[in-house]
Amino acid sequence: MNNIKLIFDDKEILVNLVDNVVTKKLIKELPIVLNFDDYSRIEKIAYIHKKYQIDSTSSPYCPAKGDLMFYAPWGYLALFYNDYIASKDYVMIGKVIAGMMHLDSLKGNVRLEKAV
């Protein structure tokens, strides 16, 4: 699968994507600028203005630091900077492979684009 970059404040986070329906739909929308905010000191979230359908029979997933997820009920991307509890509502988009040190400072307008 592909990689994407999250670019903000002269910083860059590189995410290795997994191959699934939600990821493919997200890639079609790139490049895109999303507004990320902190949520519960666990994740940085940004609404993507679309609610992708997910398989409700999937197994619960336990997000870990560096996971980029889609939270289906509310329609947002979540980039975890701390581990969290398992939920069937998360869909894995990818894992951070570079720039992990920037997770805490991720906020505001962030450009998501395909990495070359």
Phi, psi and omega per residue, in radians:
M1 nan 3.132 -3.083
N2 -1.596 3.014 2.981
N3 -1.995 2.661 3.001
I4 -2.196 2.750 3.077
K5 -1.960 2.472 2.962
L6 -1.933 2.066 -3.025
I7 -2.038 2.258 3.137
F8 -2.809 2.482 3.060
D9 0.774 0.824 -3.136
D10 1.028 0.426 3.085
K11 -2.084 2.791 -3.115
E12 -2.496 2.371 3.050
I13 -2.089 2.256 -3.137
L14 -1.840 2.243 -3.089
V15 -2.093 2.229 3.027
N16 -1.521 2.111 -3.028
L17 -1.503 2.609 3.003
V18 -1.646 2.806 -3.096
D19 -1.675 1.818 3.034
N20 -2.674 3.037 -3.061
V21 -1.082 -0.772 -3.114
V22 -1.104 -0.767 3.133
T23 -1.075 -0.757 3.134
K24 -1.076 -0.685 3.105
K25 -1.169 -0.706 3.126
L26 -1.105 -0.771 -3.123
I27 -1.025 -0.631 3.136
K28 -1.120 -0.393 -3.114
E29 -1.551 -0.167 -3.074
L30 -1.348 2.598 -0.053
P31 -1.328 2.678 -3.126
I32 -2.598 2.592 3.058
V33 -1.923 2.193 3.133
L34 -2.136 2.645 3.130
N35 -1.730 1.930 -3.123
F36 -1.647 2.432 3.054
D37 -2.302 2.759 3.082
D38 -1.312 2.496 3.096
Y39 -2.340 1.972 3.032
S40 1.026 0.430 3.130
R41 0.974 0.512 -3.121
I42 -2.223 -0.681 -3.024
E43 -2.485 2.749 2.993
K44 -1.856 2.238 -3.048
I45 -2.130 2.659 3.066
A46 -2.589 2.235 3.112
Y47 -1.314 2.379 -3.080
I48 -1.845 0.146 3.022
H49 1.194 0.146 3.071
K50 -2.451 2.504 3.059
K51 -1.881 1.834 3.113
Y52 -1.327 2.474 3.080
Q53 -1.319 2.437 3.097
I54 -2.185 2.864 3.099
D55 -1.385 1.940 -3.076
S56 -1.277 -0.093 3.122
T57 -1.667 0.093 -3.113
S58 -1.186 2.773 3.122
S59 -1.331 2.650 3.071
P60 -1.048 2.513 3.108
Y61 -2.090 2.414 -3.126
C62 -1.829 1.733 -3.097
P63 -1.078 2.484 3.118
A64 -2.167 2.857 3.109
K65 -0.908 2.243 3.133
G66 1.657 -0.053 3.113
D67 -1.456 2.320 2.983
L68 -1.786 2.090 -3.030
M69 -2.192 2.827 2.950
F70 -1.936 2.217 3.104
Y71 -1.740 1.832 -2.968
A72 -1.075 -0.807 -3.051
P73 -1.046 -0.588 -3.077
W74 -1.871 -0.151 3.079
G75 1.236 0.791 3.097
Y76 -2.276 2.756 2.976
L77 -1.515 2.504 3.113
A78 -2.274 2.175 3.036
L79 -1.917 1.967 -3.019
F80 -1.442 2.286 3.014
Y81 -1.964 0.064 2.965
N82 -2.519 2.766 3.105
D83 -1.240 2.758 -3.094
Y84 -2.498 3.096 -3.093
I85 -1.446 2.804 -3.111
A86 -1.249 2.549 3.094
S87 -2.716 2.518 3.046
K88 -1.358 -0.203 -3.060
D89 -1.454 -0.161 3.112
Y90 -1.631 2.445 3.029
V91 -2.105 2.219 3.134
M92 -1.187 2.259 3.043
I93 -1.779 -0.758 -3.138
G94 3.117 -3.077 -3.133
K95 -2.230 2.461 3.081
V96 -1.155 2.268 3.102
I97 -2.050 -0.163 3.059
A98 -2.749 2.498 3.121
G99 1.568 0.307 -3.125
M100 -0.954 -0.548 -3.104
M101 -1.179 -0.194 -3.126
H102 -1.677 -0.031 -3.072
L103 -1.021 -0.764 -3.106
D104 -1.086 -0.548 -3.057
S105 -1.659 0.011 3.126
L106 -1.126 2.111 3.097
K107 -2.945 2.829 3.100
G108 1.297 -2.721 -3.114
N109 -1.242 2.163 -3.116
V110 -2.219 2.237 3.106
R111 -1.575 2.210 3.056
L112 -1.852 2.236 3.129
E113 -2.581 2.803 3.079
K114 -1.146 2.428 3.068
A115 -1.541 2.434 -3.125
V116 -1.525 nan nan
